């Protein structure tokens, strides 16, 4: 296996976050458990000095370097449908369906978006920080549908990831929430990433397991008899951010039982990545994705 090097800069939102939590949140494909392993193996440097303390608290403007062995790349899968929303020489945006993983979660898994991309764009095999997620610039939850962006070159991947870290990527989601939320509300509360294998994140704790600052703006789009359609605009990108922030405000998503949402006959929550925008020197990129049929049908049925 070869080693891959990644350098990250800590922003103001990361101040007070634990090193292992910061790595798990900012390195694609890296779990908190694996982040601890890298730290303990001496493969993480902060401001040029090797660090062995997983609970080290970070401050603004620090340089974090990670040396990581490549994992085995997943096999491509040309049997998976792939709906292209946008494509140029460097980027491709696809419509990820709900009920499909962005990338393999375990050895031998097939049918993921990453594998479908790899079959169509074999040059993505060497792109990204983790071979398990070739080309993917970010991820969407299993039940989340919508815009998923991938890079065809390492240079473009690095540029897009840097834009994500600077909060320069426009991300808008549509979600079916419970309760009666106000026409507009903002949740500005840190999110702490879970321990290994934990199913949910916690909201509001400044430190604890290393909280990351997170802000979501919610706007009511439509009110139904048993749901409210919300547009969620993210200035940050923490794990489960929209789901956790909606629940924290008292309006958990329908079907999101992990965060206290009422159960749904479909056995899933309703969240759709509707818009992704990226500022570029040549021309800004704005990708939109319409609601999938099952989401629209759920709204029609009230």
C-alpha positions, 0 to 999 in steps of 0.5 A, spaced: 500 500 500 502 507 498 501 513 503 497 519 501 498 525 505 493 531 506 493 537 509 487 541 513 487 548 516 482 549 522 477 554 521 474 558 527 468 553 527 473 548 529 476 551 535 475 547 541 474 541 537 478 534 539 483 532 534 480 525 533 473 528 532 476 534 527 479 528 523 473 524 522 469 530 520 474 532 515 477 527 512 473 523 507 472 515 509 475 516 515 472 514 522 473 516 528 476 509 530 481 510 524 483 517 526 485 515 533 489 509 530 493 514 525 494 519 531 497 513 536 501 511 530 504 518 529 501 519 522 498 526 524 502 532 525 499 539 528 503 545 526 509 541 524 509 537 530 507 530 531 501 529 536 500 522 539 494 525 544 487 524 540 484 529 545 488 534 543 483 541 543 485 545 536 485 552 535 483 557 529 489 557 524 492 551 525 495 546 520 493 539 521 497 534 516 495 526 515 499 521 513 494 515 511 495 508 508 491 507 502 485 502 503 483 497 497 479 500 492 472 498 491 470 494 484 466 498 479 459 496 478 456 498 471 450 495 473 447 501 477 443 506 474 447 513 474 443 519 473 447 525 471 445 532 473 451 536 470 458 534 467 464 537 464 472 535 464 473 536 471 466 535 475 460 530 475 454 531 479 449 525 479 442 524 482 443 519 488 437 515 490 434 514 497 436 507 499 443 507 496 449 508 499 454 513 497 460 509 497 461 502 500 460 501 508 463 494 508 468 489 504 464 486 498 458 491 498 456 493 491 451 497 488 453 504 491 454 511 487 461 511 488 462 504 484 457 506 479 461 512 478 468 508 477 465 504 472 463 510 468 469 514 469 475 509 471 480 515 472 477 516 478 480 510 481 486 515 484 482 521 486 480 523 493 483 521 500 480 514 500 480 509 495 473 507 498 470 513 495 473 514 489 472 521 486 466 523 491 467 530 494 462 529 499 457 524 502 449 523 503 446 519 508 443 512 505 436 515 505 438 522 503 437 523 495 439 529 491 445 532 488 452 528 489 458 531 487 464 528 484 471 530 481 475 527 475 482 529 478 485 530 484 487 537 483 479 538 482 478 534 488 482 538 493 479 545 490 472 542 492 474 540 498 478 546 500 471 550 498 467 545 503 472 547 508 471 554 507 464 554 507 463 556 500 459 551 497 452 553 497 447 547 499 440 547 500 435 541 502 428 539 502 425 536 508 419 533 511 418 535 518 413 534 523 410 539 528 408 546 526 415 550 525 415 558 524 416 561 517 423 562 518 428 559 524 435 558 525 439 553 529 446 555 530 448 550 535 455 545 535 454 538 533 458 533 537 460 527 532 458 520 536 463 515 538 464 509 534 458 505 531 453 511 535 447 512 530 446 519 532 450 526 533 449 530 539 447 538 539 449 544 543 455 541 547 461 546 546 466 541 548 464 534 550 466 529 544 469 535 540 463 539 538 464 543 531 460 549 530 454 548 525 448 553 523 442 551 519 437 556 516 430 553 515 424 556 511 417 553 510 416 552 503 409 548 504 404 546 510 400 540 509 395 536 514 401 532 517 407 535 515 411 541 513 416 542 507 422 545 509 428 548 505 434 547 509 440 552 508 447 550 510 453 554 512 456 548 515 457 541 513 457 537 520 454 529 520 447 529 520 446 536 521 439 538 518 436 532 521 439 533 528 438 541 528 431 540 526 430 535 532 433 540 536 428 545 534 423 541 536 421 539 529 424 532 527 423 529 520 418 525 519 420 518 519 427 520 523 426 515 529 433 516 531 432 523 532 425 523 535 421 523 528 414 520 528 414 513 524 413 513 517 410 507 513 415 507 508 420 506 514 425 512 512 426 519 513 424 524 507 430 529 506 433 531 499 439 535 497 436 540 492 441 545 490 449 545 490 452 551 488 460 552 487 464 558 486 469 557 480 474 562 477 471 561 470 464 560 471 459 559 477 456 552 478 449 551 480 446 544 480 439 543 482 435 536 482 427 535 482 424 531 488 424 524 486 417 521 485 416 517 492 418 524 495 412 528 491 407 522 492 408 522 500 407 530 500 401 529 495 398 523 500 398 528 506 
